[in-house]
Amino acid sequence: MQPGKLRRIAWFVGLWLASVTTLAVVAYAIRLAIL
């Protein structure tokens, strides 16, 4: 596996984790606002 491909996969995973974390925080904030 080339280092460039590995870096691209790591960047993609990092971006995915960031979006999932953002969604979780937003959902938690909405739940707090409703309650």
mmCIF entry with sequence, helices, sheets and N, C-alpha, C, O atoms, coordinates in Angstrom:
data_MODEL
# 
_entry.id   MODEL 
# 
_entity.id                         1 
_entity.type                       polymer 
_entity.pdbx_number_of_molecules   1 
# 
_entity_poly.entity_id                      1 
_entity_poly.type                           'polypeptide(L)' 
_entity_poly.nstd_linkage                   no 
_entity_poly.nstd_monomer                   no 
_entity_poly.pdbx_seq_one_letter_code       MQPGKLRRIAWFVGLWLASVTTLAVVAYAIRLAIL 
_entity_poly.pdbx_seq_one_letter_code_can   MQPGKLRRIAWFVGLWLASVTTLAVVAYAIRLAIL 
_entity_poly.pdbx_strand_id                 A 
# 
loop_
_entity_poly_seq.entity_id 
_entity_poly_seq.num 
_entity_poly_seq.mon_id 
_entity_poly_seq.hetero 
1 1  MET n 
1 2  GLN n 
1 3  PRO n 
1 4  GLY n 
1 5  LYS n 
1 6  LEU n 
1 7  ARG n 
1 8  ARG n 
1 9  ILE n 
1 10 ALA n 
1 11 TRP n 
1 12 PHE n 
1 13 VAL n 
1 14 GLY n 
1 15 LEU n 
1 16 TRP n 
1 17 LEU n 
1 18 ALA n 
1 19 SER n 
1 20 VAL n 
1 21 THR n 
1 22 THR n 
1 23 LEU n 
1 24 ALA n 
1 25 VAL n 
1 26 VAL n 
1 27 ALA n 
1 28 TYR n 
1 29 ALA n 
1 30 ILE n 
1 31 ARG n 
1 32 LEU n 
1 33 ALA n 
1 34 ILE n 
1 35 LEU n 
# 
_struct_asym.id          A 
_struct_asym.entity_id   1 
# 
_struct_conf.conf_type_id            HELX_P 
_struct_conf.id                      HELX_P1 
_struct_conf.pdbx_PDB_helix_id       AA1 
_struct_conf.beg_label_comp_id       PRO 
_struct_conf.beg_label_asym_id       A 
_struct_conf.beg_label_seq_id        3 
_struct_conf.pdbx_beg_PDB_ins_code   ? 
_struct_conf.end_label_comp_id       ILE 
_struct_conf.end_label_asym_id       A 
_struct_conf.end_label_seq_id        34 
_struct_conf.pdbx_end_PDB_ins_code   ? 
_struct_conf.beg_auth_comp_id        PRO 
_struct_conf.beg_auth_asym_id        A 
_struct_conf.beg_auth_seq_id         3 
_struct_conf.end_auth_comp_id        ILE 
_struct_conf.end_auth_asym_id        A 
_struct_conf.end_auth_seq_id         34 
_struct_conf.pdbx_PDB_helix_class    1 
_struct_conf.details                 ? 
_struct_conf.pdbx_PDB_helix_length   32 
# 
_struct_conf_type.id          HELX_P 
_struct_conf_type.criteria    ? 
_struct_conf_type.reference   ? 
# 
loop_
_atom_site.group_PDB 
_atom_site.id 
_atom_site.type_symbol 
_atom_site.label_atom_id 
_atom_site.label_alt_id 
_atom_site.label_comp_id 
_atom_site.label_asym_id 
_atom_site.label_entity_id 
_atom_site.label_seq_id 
_atom_site.pdbx_PDB_ins_code 
_atom_site.Cartn_x 
_atom_site.Cartn_y 
_atom_site.Cartn_z 
_atom_site.occupancy 
_atom_site.B_iso_or_equiv 
_atom_site.pdbx_formal_charge 
_atom_site.auth_seq_id 
_atom_site.auth_comp_id 
_atom_site.auth_asym_id 
_atom_site.auth_atom_id 
_atom_site.pdbx_PDB_model_num 
ATOM 1   N N  . MET A 1 1  ? 0.851   -1.211 0.000  1.00 0.00 ? 1  MET A N  1 
ATOM 2   C CA . MET A 1 1  ? 0.000   0.000  0.000  1.00 0.00 ? 1  MET A CA 1 
ATOM 3   C C  . MET A 1 1  ? 0.878   1.249  0.000  1.00 0.00 ? 1  MET A C  1 
ATOM 4   O O  . MET A 1 1  ? 1.816   1.358  0.789  1.00 0.00 ? 1  MET A O  1 
ATOM 5   N N  . GLN A 1 2  ? 0.568   2.180  -0.884 1.00 0.00 ? 2  GLN A N  1 
ATOM 6   C CA . GLN A 1 2  ? 1.379   3.386  -0.980 1.00 0.00 ? 2  GLN A CA 1 
ATOM 7   C C  . GLN A 1 2  ? 1.066   4.343  0.175  1.00 0.00 ? 2  GLN A C  1 
ATOM 8   O O  . GLN A 1 2  ? -0.067  4.381  0.655  1.00 0.00 ? 2  GLN A O  1 
ATOM 9   N N  . PRO A 1 3  ? 2.068   5.120  0.625  1.00 0.00 ? 3  PRO A N  1 
ATOM 10  C CA . PRO A 1 3  ? 1.839   6.091  1.715  1.00 0.00 ? 3  PRO A CA 1 
ATOM 11  C C  . PRO A 1 3  ? 0.760   7.101  1.357  1.00 0.00 ? 3  PRO A C  1 
ATOM 12  O O  . PRO A 1 3  ? -0.004  7.525  2.224  1.00 0.00 ? 3  PRO A O  1 
ATOM 13  N N  . GLY A 1 4  ? 0.689   7.495  0.077  1.00 0.00 ? 4  GLY A N  1 
ATOM 14  C CA . GLY A 1 4  ? -0.312  8.483  -0.337 1.00 0.00 ? 4  GLY A CA 1 
ATOM 15  C C  . GLY A 1 4  ? -1.722  7.954  -0.147 1.00 0.00 ? 4  GLY A C  1 
ATOM 16  O O  . GLY A 1 4  ? -2.615  8.668  0.308  1.00 0.00 ? 4  GLY A O  1 
ATOM 17  N N  . LYS A 1 5  ? -1.907  6.687  -0.504 1.00 0.00 ? 5  LYS A N  1 
ATOM 18  C CA . LYS A 1 5  ? -3.237  6.086  -0.355 1.00 0.00 ? 5  LYS A CA 1 
ATOM 19  C C  . LYS A 1 5  ? -3.596  5.975  1.118  1.00 0.00 ? 5  LYS A C  1 
ATOM 20  O O  . LYS A 1 5  ? -4.736  6.223  1.511  1.00 0.00 ? 5  LYS A O  1 
ATOM 21  N N  . LEU A 1 6  ? -2.603  5.596  1.937  1.00 0.00 ? 6  LEU A N  1 
ATOM 22  C CA . LEU A 1 6  ? -2.837  5.466  3.374  1.00 0.00 ? 6  LEU A CA 1 
ATOM 23  C C  . LEU A 1 6  ? -3.219  6.812  3.969  1.00 0.00 ? 6  LEU A C  1 
ATOM 24  O O  . LEU A 1 6  ? -4.104  6.899  4.820  1.00 0.00 ? 6  LEU A O  1 
ATOM 25  N N  . ARG A 1 7  ? -2.531  7.876  3.505  1.00 0.00 ? 7  ARG A N  1 
ATOM 26  C CA . ARG A 1 7  ? -2.825  9.215  4.021  1.00 0.00 ? 7  ARG A CA 1 
ATOM 27  C C  . ARG A 1 7  ? -4.239  9.638  3.612  1.00 0.00 ? 7  ARG A C  1 
ATOM 28  O O  . ARG A 1 7  ? -4.956  10.273 4.385  1.00 0.00 ? 7  ARG A O  1 
ATOM 29  N N  . ARG A 1 8  ? -4.629  9.273  2.378  1.00 0.00 ? 8  ARG A N  1 
ATOM 30  C CA . ARG A 1 8  ? -5.972  9.640  1.912  1.00 0.00 ? 8  ARG A CA 1 
ATOM 31  C C  . ARG A 1 8  ? -7.039  8.911  2.732  1.00 0.00 ? 8  ARG A C  1 
ATOM 32  O O  . ARG A 1 8  ? -8.073  9.485  3.073  1.00 0.00 ? 8  ARG A O  1 
ATOM 33  N N  . ILE A 1 9  ? -6.771  7.635  3.045  1.00 0.00 ? 9  ILE A N  1 
ATOM 34  C CA . ILE A 1 9  ? -7.720  6.863  3.862  1.00 0.00 ? 9  ILE A CA 1 
ATOM 35  C C  . ILE A 1 9  ? -7.804  7.461  5.265  1.00 0.00 ? 9  ILE A C  1 
ATOM 36  O O  . ILE A 1 9  ? -8.894  7.590  5.822  1.00 0.00 ? 9  ILE A O  1 
ATOM 37  N N  . ALA A 1 10 ? -6.658  7.825  5.834  1.00 0.00 ? 10 ALA A N  1 
ATOM 38  C CA . ALA A 1 10 ? -6.649  8.418  7.171  1.00 0.00 ? 10 ALA A CA 1 
ATOM 39  C C  . ALA A 1 10 ? -7.405  9.742  7.177  1.00 0.00 ? 10 ALA A C  1 
ATOM 40  O O  . ALA A 1 10 ? -8.130  10.043 8.125  1.00 0.00 ? 10 ALA A O  1 
ATOM 41  N N  . TRP A 1 11 ? -7.235  10.540 6.107  1.00 0.00 ? 11 TRP A N  1 
ATOM 42  C CA . TRP A 1 11 ? -7.934  11.833 6.007  1.00 0.00 ? 11 TRP A CA 1 
ATOM 43  C C  . TRP A 1 11 ? -9.430  11.604 5.903  1.00 0.00 ? 11 TRP A C  1 
ATOM 44  O O  . TRP A 1 11 ? -10.220 12.324 6.514  1.00 0.00 ? 11 TRP A O  1 
ATOM 45  N N  . PHE A 1 12 ? -9.823  10.586 5.116  1.00 0.00 ? 12 PHE A N  1 
ATOM 46  C CA . PHE A 1 12 ? -11.243 10.283 4.940  1.00 0.00 ? 12 PHE A CA 1 
ATOM 47  C C  . PHE A 1 12 ? -11.863 9.830  6.259  1.00 0.00 ? 12 PHE A C  1 
ATOM 48  O O  . PHE A 1 12 ? -12.966 10.251 6.609  1.00 0.00 ? 12 PHE A O  1 
ATOM 49  N N  . VAL A 1 13 ? -11.149 8.969  6.993  1.00 0.00 ? 13 VAL A N  1 
ATOM 50  C CA . VAL A 1 13 ? -11.647 8.486  8.289  1.00 0.00 ? 13 VAL A CA 1 
ATOM 51  C C  . VAL A 1 13 ? -11.758 9.644  9.276  1.00 0.00 ? 13 VAL A C  1 
ATOM 52  O O  . VAL A 1 13 ? -12.725 9.725  10.034 1.00 0.00 ? 13 VAL A O  1 
ATOM 53  N N  . GLY A 1 14 ? -10.779 10.535 9.268  1.00 0.00 ? 14 GLY A N  1 
ATOM 54  C CA . GLY A 1 14 ? -10.816 11.695 10.165 1.00 0.00 ? 14 GLY A CA 1 
ATOM 55  C C  . GLY A 1 14 ? -12.001 12.595 9.855  1.00 0.00 ? 14 GLY A C  1 
ATOM 56  O O  . GLY A 1 14 ? -12.673 13.090 10.761 1.00 0.00 ? 14 GLY A O  1 
ATOM 57  N N  . LEU A 1 15 ? -12.251 12.803 8.568  1.00 0.00 ? 15 LEU A N  1 
ATOM 58  C CA . LEU A 1 15 ? -13.381 13.640 8.157  1.00 0.00 ? 15 LEU A CA 1 
ATOM 59  C C  . LEU A 1 15 ? -14.697 12.988 8.570  1.00 0.00 ? 15 LEU A C  1 
ATOM 60  O O  . LEU A 1 15 ? -15.617 13.666 9.028  1.00 0.00 ? 15 LEU A O  1 
ATOM 61  N N  . TRP A 1 16 ? -14.782 11.670 8.405  1.00 0.00 ? 16 TRP A N  1 
ATOM 62  C CA . TRP A 1 16 ? -15.994 10.933 8.771  1.00 0.00 ? 16 TRP A CA 1 
ATOM 63  C C  . TRP A 1 16 ? -16.235 11.008 10.276 1.00 0.00 ? 16 TRP A C  1 
ATOM 64  O O  . TRP A 1 16 ? -17.364 11.217 10.721 1.00 0.00 ? 16 TRP A O  1 
ATOM 65  N N  . LEU A 1 17 ? -15.164 10.837 11.058 1.00 0.00 ? 17 LEU A N  1 
ATOM 66  C CA . LEU A 1 17 ? -15.291 10.923 12.517 1.00 0.00 ? 17 LEU A CA 1 
ATOM 67  C C  . LEU A 1 17 ? -15.745 12.315 12.937 1.00 0.00 ? 17 LEU A C  1 
ATOM 68  O O  . LEU A 1 17 ? -16.565 12.456 13.843 1.00 0.00 ? 17 LEU A O  1 
ATOM 69  N N  . ALA A 1 18 ? -15.213 13.343 12.281 1.00 0.00 ? 18 ALA A N  1 
ATOM 70  C CA . ALA A 1 18 ? -15.587 14.717 12.620 1.00 0.00 ? 18 ALA A CA 1 
ATOM 71  C C  . ALA A 1 18 ? -17.068 14.958 12.333 1.00 0.00 ? 18 ALA A C  1 
ATOM 72  O O  . ALA A 1 18 ? -17.761 15.588 13.132 1.00 0.00 ? 18 ALA A O  1 
ATOM 73  N N  . SER A 1 19 ? -17.553 14.460 11.195 1.00 0.00 ? 19 SER A N  1 
ATOM 74  C CA . SER A 1 19 ? -18.962 14.669 10.850 1.00 0.00 ? 19 SER A CA 1 
ATOM 75  C C  . SER A 1 19 ? -19.872 13.903 11.801 1.00 0.00 ? 19 SER A C  1 
ATOM 76  O O  . SER A 1 19 ? -20.918 14.414 12.201 1.00 0.00 ? 19 SER A O  1 
ATOM 77  N N  . VAL A 1 20 ? -19.486 12.684 12.165 1.00 0.00 ? 20 VAL A N  1 
ATOM 78  C CA . VAL A 1 20 ? -20.292 11.887 13.095 1.00 0.00 ? 20 VAL A CA 1 
ATOM 79  C C  . VAL A 1 20 ? -20.323 12.558 14.468 1.00 0.00 ? 20 VAL A C  1 
ATOM 80  O O  . VAL A 1 20 ? -21.371 12.611 15.112 1.00 0.00 ? 20 VAL A O  1 
ATOM 81  N N  . THR A 1 21 ? -19.173 13.070 14.914 1.00 0.00 ? 21 THR A N  1 
ATOM 82  C CA . THR A 1 21 ? -19.120 13.753 16.207 1.00 0.00 ? 21 THR A CA 1 
ATOM 83  C C  . THR A 1 21 ? -19.990 15.000 16.191 1.00 0.00 ? 21 THR A C  1 
ATOM 84  O O  . THR A 1 21 ? -20.695 15.283 17.160 1.00 0.00 ? 21 THR A O  1 
ATOM 85  N N  . THR A 1 22 ? -19.942 15.751 15.087 1.00 0.00 ? 22 THR A N  1 
ATOM 86  C CA . THR A 1 22 ? -20.766 16.959 14.970 1.00 0.00 ? 22 THR A CA 1 
ATOM 87  C C  . THR A 1 22 ? -22.248 16.604 15.028 1.00 0.00 ? 22 THR A C  1 
ATOM 88  O O  . THR A 1 22 ? -23.024 17.276 15.709 1.00 0.00 ? 22 THR A O  1 
ATOM 89  N N  . LEU A 1 23 ? -22.640 15.552 14.318 1.00 0.00 ? 23 LEU A N  1 
ATOM 90  C CA . LEU A 1 23 ? -24.043 15.127 14.336 1.00 0.00 ? 23 LEU A CA 1 
ATOM 91  C C  . LEU A 1 23 ? -24.466 14.720 15.744 1.00 0.00 ? 23 LEU A C  1 
ATOM 92  O O  . LEU A 1 23 ? -25.570 15.048 16.177 1.00 0.00 ? 23 LEU A O  1 
ATOM 93  N N  . ALA A 1 24 ? -23.598 14.008 16.462 1.00 0.00 ? 24 ALA A N  1 
ATOM 94  C CA . ALA A 1 24 ? -23.923 13.568 17.816 1.00 0.00 ? 24 ALA A CA 1 
ATOM 95  C C  . ALA A 1 24 ? -24.099 14.771 18.743 1.00 0.00 ? 24 ALA A C  1 
ATOM 96  O O  . ALA A 1 24 ? -25.028 14.805 19.551 1.00 0.00 ? 24 ALA A O  1 
ATOM 97  N N  . VAL A 1 25 ? -23.210 15.753 18.626 1.00 0.00 ? 25 VAL A N  1 
ATOM 98  C CA . VAL A 1 25 ? -23.295 16.950 19.471 1.00 0.00 ? 25 VAL A CA 1 
ATOM 99  C C  . VAL A 1 25 ? -24.562 17.740 19.158 1.00 0.00 ? 25 VAL A C  1 
ATOM 100 O O  . VAL A 1 25 ? -25.235 18.221 20.070 1.00 0.00 ? 25 VAL A O  1 
ATOM 101 N N  . VAL A 1 26 ? -24.890 17.875 17.877 1.00 0.00 ? 26 VAL A N  1 
ATOM 102 C CA . VAL A 1 26 ? -26.095 18.608 17.478 1.00 0.00 ? 26 VAL A CA 1 
ATOM 103 C C  . VAL A 1 26 ? -27.342 17.895 17.989 1.00 0.00 ? 26 VAL A C  1 
ATOM 104 O O  . VAL A 1 26 ? -28.259 18.540 18.499 1.00 0.00 ? 26 VAL A O  1 
ATOM 105 N N  . ALA A 1 27 ? -27.384 16.577 17.857 1.00 0.00 ? 27 ALA A N  1 
ATOM 106 C CA . ALA A 1 27 ? -28.540 15.813 18.333 1.00 0.00 ? 27 ALA A CA 1 
ATOM 107 C C  . ALA A 1 27 ? -28.681 15.952 19.847 1.00 0.00 ? 27 ALA A C  1 
ATOM 108 O O  . ALA A 1 27 ? -29.791 16.081 20.362 1.00 0.00 ? 27 ALA A O  1 
ATOM 109 N N  . TYR A 1 28 ? -27.548 15.924 20.559 1.00 0.00 ? 28 TYR A N  1 
ATOM 110 C CA . TYR A 1 28 ? -27.572 16.071 22.013 1.00 0.00 ? 28 TYR A CA 1 
ATOM 111 C C  . TYR A 1 28 ? -28.072 17.460 22.403 1.00 0.00 ? 28 TYR A C  1 
ATOM 112 O O  . TYR A 1 28 ? -28.862 17.591 23.338 1.00 0.00 ? 28 TYR A O  1 
ATOM 113 N N  . ALA A 1 29 ? -27.621 18.494 21.699 1.00 0.00 ? 29 ALA A N  1 
ATOM 114 C CA . ALA A 1 29 ? -28.049 19.868 21.992 1.00 0.00 ? 29 ALA A CA 1 
ATOM 115 C C  . ALA A 1 29 ? -29.545 20.031 21.723 1.00 0.00 ? 29 ALA A C  1 
ATOM 116 O O  . ALA A 1 29 ? -30.249 20.689 22.489 1.00 0.00 ? 29 ALA A O  1 
ATOM 117 N N  . ILE A 1 30 ? -30.025 19.433 20.636 1.00 0.00 ? 30 ILE A N  1 
ATOM 118 C CA . ILE A 1 30 ? -31.458 19.525 20.320 1.00 0.00 ? 30 ILE A CA 1 
ATOM 119 C C  . ILE A 1 30 ? -32.272 18.819 21.403 1.00 0.00 ? 30 ILE A C  1 
ATOM 120 O O  . ILE A 1 30 ? -33.317 19.317 21.821 1.00 0.00 ? 30 ILE A O  1 
ATOM 121 N N  . ARG A 1 31 ? -31.791 17.651 21.859 1.00 0.00 ? 31 ARG A N  1 
ATOM 122 C CA . ARG A 1 31 ? -32.503 16.929 22.905 1.00 0.00 ? 31 ARG A CA 1 
ATOM 123 C C  . ARG A 1 31 ? -32.547 17.761 24.187 1.00 0.00 ? 31 ARG A C  1 
ATOM 124 O O  . ARG A 1 31 ? -33.574 17.805 24.865 1.00 0.00 ? 31 ARG A O  1 
ATOM 125 N N  . LEU A 1 32 ? -31.442 18.414 24.515 1.00 0.00 ? 32 LEU A N  1 
ATOM 126 C CA . LEU A 1 32 ? -31.411 19.260 25.715 1.00 0.00 ? 32 LEU A CA 1 
ATOM 127 C C  . LEU A 1 32 ? -32.365 20.438 25.558 1.00 0.00 ? 32 LEU A C  1 
ATOM 128 O O  . LEU A 1 32 ? -33.042 20.824 26.511 1.00 0.00 ? 32 LEU A O  1 
ATOM 129 N N  . ALA A 1 33 ? -32.419 21.007 24.359 1.00 0.00 ? 33 ALA A N  1 
ATOM 130 C CA . ALA A 1 33 ? -33.291 22.160 24.116 1.00 0.00 ? 33 ALA A CA 1 
ATOM 131 C C  . ALA A 1 33 ? -34.761 21.748 24.235 1.00 0.00 ? 33 ALA A C  1 
ATOM 132 O O  . ALA A 1 33 ? -35.585 22.500 24.755 1.00 0.00 ? 33 ALA A O  1 
ATOM 133 N N  . ILE A 1 34 ? -35.078 20.542 23.746 1.00 0.00 ? 34 ILE A N  1 
ATOM 134 C CA . ILE A 1 34 ? -36.466 20.068 23.825 1.00 0.00 ? 34 ILE A CA 1 
ATOM 135 C C  . ILE A 1 34 ? -36.837 19.793 25.280 1.00 0.00 ? 34 ILE A C  1 
ATOM 136 O O  . ILE A 1 34 ? -37.903 20.192 25.749 1.00 0.00 ? 34 ILE A O  1 
ATOM 137 N N  . LEU A 1 35 ? -35.945 19.109 25.982 1.00 0.00 ? 35 LEU A N  1 
ATOM 138 C CA . LEU A 1 35 ? -36.217 18.823 27.387 1.00 0.00 ? 35 LEU A CA 1 
ATOM 139 C C  . LEU A 1 35 ? -35.956 20.071 28.209 1.00 0.00 ? 35 LEU A C  1 
ATOM 140 O O  . LEU A 1 35 ? -36.124 20.054 29.428 1.00 0.00 ? 35 LEU A O  1 
# 
